[in-house]
């Protein structure tokens, strides 16, 4: 007997709704464990917010990443996904942490670095902190004491979730300069929130894991090719090789109970409606979409999903007629600019020149600003940071905006984030916004997909049929 979905009677099956990093991970894990898996994605591509697009620019055709994404050596689940997709060589890590930091807020611009040496934790950071020119000697000593206090914290302590990071920093003797020049330099980029608006629990997770867990934990990696090549192209190939049926431009409309007690998902695609009966359904979509699809009583507090806020990220893209940035990337102080990346090679820019991308997290004040206003603001700032940009011709200038790029890492968000299990049999949640213990990063997304697949397999008595994703073993689930 063949069901409407085309699966043999008695075969275990799964539907994953959402083709971002969380959904891709969940689908691969379920398929690897032998489930007949269908992945449903509304967009014409995979990758979620880690995507690329083509732009016909005055500088020639470009392949543009919608936003700059980086990962760290401590992002073990994301590194697993890169390996699973055959993409490890396309997004390599630094040999050793090295972040150039340029301060242009003083009479004379001053360059410094955040780096590490080959010593045990926490001594691996001591020489770099001692040489960091953007803090006074007293501020450096105070930073060291705060780091030791932070190392003793448990990021999962619910009490930390109700405190903002800035309050904790001030209690531990941190000056406004230290917050700006060090804590927020790292924190804004990873939390998508300034210290005064960020959960101390999430901040503790970032700094304890990234800087104080192992010497190389914070070594930086980034894609040397367009993100779409990895998280769309290679992801599609990996899913196909695993036997996953991928439906693009498809929309899951309803989620109900099937005739055999499993789950029934109604999907619209290609102008038609198809019904899927599945043993497992993973909703790997943003929190509001998940709320709309979840069966009644699936969560103890379903409306808590609607209370999880969102935070924007703005990216400013500039193509110059000459090379203006001599490093792969740099961070800025004393300027509205946060981080600048060289995207020339990955974009396919031809005919000389250089393409740089300015990544602006926690960009609520500017996310809706007109392009002309952003151009008038950021081109002069780039000239302050990059002397070679002074007098350089601008071949193209454009902006990409993600108004709901991440969940809002505000104090109290931890109690709102659900785990992968729901009260509805066979229904699981994934997404960077779920309770992974991490902020809204690619690492959190992959961990959530792995957790949802693990719980789904456990729910059908197949828990031992998928090897754990590194770093996700034993994570408590709600």
N, C-alpha and C positions, 0 to 999 in steps of 0.2 A: 504494500500500500504506500502511495506517495501522497504527502500532504500538499496543500496549496503552495507552500513555500518551496517545494521540491526536495525536501529532506526525507530520508527514509524514516518510517515510523520507529520510535524508540531511540533514534539518534539524539544526542544532546546538542542543543543549538543555543546561540546567543545573538542578540542584536545590540550593537553599540551605537548610540546616538551622539554624534559629534566627532569630527575628524581632526581635532587639534592634537597636541602632544599627549594629552590624557587619553583621548579616545583611541589614538593609534596604538599607544602602549597597551591599553586594555584589550584591544582586538588582537594584537599579536600574542599576548599572554594566553588568551582564551583559545585561540587557534592552535598555538603550540601545545596546549593541553588536550587537543583532539576535538574541540567543539566546532561545529559548523557555524561559522561566524559571519554576520553581515554588518558592515559599517555604513551608517547613514550620515551624510554631510550635506548641509544646505548650500554651501558654496560650491563653485566649480573646481575647487582644489582642496587639498589637505593642508594641515599645518596651523590652523587657527590664526593667531596673531603673529606667528613666526612665518611670514610669507614674503614673497617678492612679486614685483610687477614690472612690466615693460613701459618705458617712457620714451616717446619720441621728442628728444630735447634739441635745443639749438646747438648743443655740443655733440649731437649724434645720438643714436639709440642707446639707452641705458637700461640695465637691469637693477632695480631699486629694491632694497629691503625696506619694508614699511617702517621698521624701527630697528635700532641697534640692539642686538642681544649678545650678552656675554655669559660665560659660565665659569666656575671655579673647579679646582681639582677635588674639592670636597663634594661636588655635585655628582655623587657616584651613580645615582639612578639615571641622570641625563647622559653621563658617559657610557652607561650600559646601552641606552637607546642608540647613541651614535654608533657604537660597535655593532649593535643588532641590525642597523640600517647599512652597515658597511661604510660609514662616514667619518670614522675616527680621524683619518688623515686629513679630512677636509675642514676640521675644526680643532686644530691642535692647541695644546696648552703651552704657556711660557715655560721655559726650563726652570725659572725661578721668579717669584713675584717681583714685578718692577712696574710701578705706576708713576710716570712723570707728572708733577704737579707744578703749575706755573701760577704765581701770584702777580697779578697786574694791578692790584688795589693800592699799591704804594707808589711813591715817587719814582722808584726804579723797579722794573719787573724783576722778579727773583724766581729762579727755577729750583725745584727740589724733587725728591723722589720718596715714594713709599716702597720699601723693599724688605727683603729678608736675607738671612745668611744660613749656612748649613750648621745650625746649632739646635739643640732640643728646645721645645716649647717651655717657657715663653722667651728664652734667651735669643731665639731666632729673629726677634723683632727689635732687640735692644740696640744694636749698632745703627739700624735704619732710623729708629726714633731719635737717637742721640744726634744724628747728622741732619735730621729734618729741619730745614731752615725757617719754616713758617710758624714755629712755636718757640717761646722763650724757654730758658732752662727750667724755670719753675713750672711752666705749663707741661713740659715733657715729664717731669717728675710726677706731677699730678695725674697725667694720663697713665703712667705706669701703675700708680696705685689704684686707679679706677679699673684698669684692665685686670689686675689681680682680684679685685672685688667681684668683677663681672664673671671671672672664671669660676668663682664659687657658686654662682647662681644655677638654678635649674630652670631652663626656659619654659618647661611645661608647668611650672608652678602657677596655678590660676591667679594668685595674688599679683603676679607681675603683669598679667594681661590688663589689669585695671589701672595701671600706672603709665604715664607717658614717659618716653625715653628722656626728654629734656629735664623733667623733674628729678629723675634718678641721677642724671649727670651732674646737675647742680648740687644735689646732696653729697656727691662725691668730689666736689671741689673743681669741677670743670668750668673754665671761663668761656665766655661767648666766643672768643677767638679759637679756643680748642675745639669747641663744637663745630664751628664753621670750617676750620682748616683740617679736621681729621674725622670726627664722629659723623657729621653730616655729609662729608665728602664721600664716605663709603655708604652711609645709611640711606641717603636719599635715593641713590642709584639702585639699591637692593630692596628697600622697603616702599619706594615710591611715596615717601612722606618725610617731611622734616621732623626733627627730633621731638618738637613740642606736640606733634600730631600723631606720633607713632607709638604703638603698644610696646611697652618695655619687654614683654615676653618675646615678641618677634625680634626686637632689636638684640636681645640677649642671644637668641638663636643665631642671628647673622654673625655677630662678633665672636661668640664663643666657638661656633663651628668653623667659621672662615679663618679666624686669626689665632685661635687658642686651642685648637684640637690636635693639629699636627703641623709640622714645619711647612709643608707644601700645600696646605689646605686652600690657601687663597691665591695660588698661582692662577693666572687669568687665561682663559681660552675664548676664542671667537671664530666664527665661520670665515674661511678664506674664499668661500664661494657664496653665491646668493642663497639665502635661507630656503627659498623654494626648491632649490636643487636637492636639498637634504630632506626637508620635512613635507614636501609634496612628491617630487620625483622619486627619490629613493624610498620614501615611505610607501608609495603606491606599489613599487616593485616588491618590497618586502612583504606587504600584505598579500599581494597576488601569489607570491611563492609559498606563503603559508596557507593558501586556500581561502582567504577572506574575500567575500564578495563586497566590493565597494560601490556604493551608490552616491554619486555626486549630484548636485542640484536636486536633492531629495529632502523632503520635510516630513518629520515624524509628527503626525497630527494628534493621535490619541494613544494612550497606553491603558489597556484594560486586562481583564482576565480571559484566558483562552478556554476553549471547550474542554481541554484535558487538565485544567487546573494550573497550567503555566501562564505565561503572559502573551498577550496579543498586542502587536504594534501595528498601527495603520500608518502607512507611508505613502506620500504622493511623490511621484517622480516620472519624468517623461510624459506628463499629461495624463497619467493613469494612477490608480490607487491600488496598492498591494498590501495584503495583510500577512503578517509574520507571526507564527506561533513559536515562542521561544521559551526555553527553560530559564534563561538569564537575560536580563536587560540592564545595560549600563548606560546611565544618563551622564554623558561627558560634555555637558553644555553649561553656559553661564547660569548663575543661580536663579535668575528670574525665569529663564526657559525651563530649568529643572522644576521649579515650583509649579509652572503651568502644566507640566506633564505628569507629575507625581500623582498616584492615586490618593484618595482621601485617607487620612490617618496614617500616611506613610512615615511621617515624622511626628515626634512628640510635640514639636513647636514648628509647624510648617511655615508660618509667617516669619520666622527668624531669618529665613533665606532672603526675604525682601528687605530685612534690616541690614544686610551686609552691603555696605556702600561700595562705590567704585571710585577709582582715581585715574586721572588722565596722564598721558605722556605725549609730548610734542617733539617732532623731529624736523629740524631745519636742514635742508640739503643745498649745497652750493658747489657749483662746478667752476673752477678758476681756469684761466688760460695758461697757468704755470704752476709749478710745485710750490706749495706754501707751507705744508706740514711735513717735517722731517722724521716724525715718529709714527708708529702705527696708530697711536692714540695719546691723548693727554687729558688731564683734569685741570680745571681752572678755579682759581680763587680771586676774589675782588672783581668779579665780572658776573653778569647774568648767565653767561655760558657755563654749563656744568661739565660736559665731556665732549671732546671732538675726536672723530675717528676718520682715518683714511679709508675710503671705500673705492678707490680708483680701480684696483685690479679686479675686484669681484663684480664691479658694475659693467665691465666690458668697454670702458671709455677708450676711445681711440682718438688719434690726432693730437696727442699731447695734453698737457694740463693736468689738473688734479680735482678729484671729487671728494669733498669732505662732508661728513654728516655730524650735526650737532644734536646730541641727545639730551632732552630736557624732561626730567621726571618731576612729579608733583607740580604739574604745569597748569593748575586750575585757573590761574589768573590770566593765562595767555592762550588757552586752548581754542578760543573762538576769535582771537585777534585776526584782523585782515592780513593777508600776505604782505601787502605794501607796508603795513606797520611793523611787521616782523622783519622785513628786509631792512627798513630804516634803522632798526634796533641792532640786529645781529651782524650785519656786515661791518659796521664800525667796531663792534666788540671783537670780531675775528681779526681785524687789523691790529687791535691792541695786543691780542694774544700772539699773532703770527705776523711778525714784521714783513715777511715776504709777500703777504697779502696786500700790503699798501701799494697802491698803483696797479695791482693785478686786475686784469679784465674778468668780469663775471659773465661766464657763458650761459649759466642757467642758475635759477634760484627757485626752489619750490618747497612746499611744506607738506608733511603727512601728520595726521592727527588721529590718535586713538583716545576717544573720550571716555571709554570704559576699559582702559588697558589692563587694569589690575583690580583686585578687591582693595578696599580702603583698609590700610593697616592700622586703623585708629584703636586707641585703648578700648577694650571690651569686645573686640571682634572675635577673640578666641572662643568665647562662649556661644557665639552664633554659628560657628563653622561645624557642620555635621561630619561624622565619619562616613565610610563607604557603605555601611549597612543601613537599610531602612526597615520599617515595620512591614512593608509590603513584600511578601515572599517573592524572591527572584529578582528584585529591583535593587540596584546599587547606584551609588553616586561617585562621580570622578570630576576632577577639575582642580586647578590650583587653589580655588577658593575653599575647598573642603579641608577637613582637619588633618593636615599632613605634619603640622608643627613648623612648617616653613612659610615664609612670605610668598607672595605671588610671583614665582619664578618658574623658569622651565623645569627646574629640579622638582618643584612642588607639583607641577602638572604631571610629570612622569611618575613620581611617587604615588600620586592619587590614582592613576590608571592601573599601576601595579597592585595597589591595595584593593581596588574594586575587583580586579580579576581574581586576586587571592581569596577574597571573601566569597565571591561568586562560586569558585571551585569548591571551597569549603562547604558552601550551602548545598551543593549537589553531590557531596561525598567524594570529590575528586581533588582534595587539598594537596595530595602528594604528587600531583602530576605536572607541576611546573616548578622549576628551580627558582629560588627567590632572586629578585632583582637586588644587586648589591646595595646595602645600606637600608633596605626596607624590611629586613627580617625583624619580627617581634614588635613592630610598631603597634601600640595600643589603638583599638578602634572603638568608636562610640556605638 
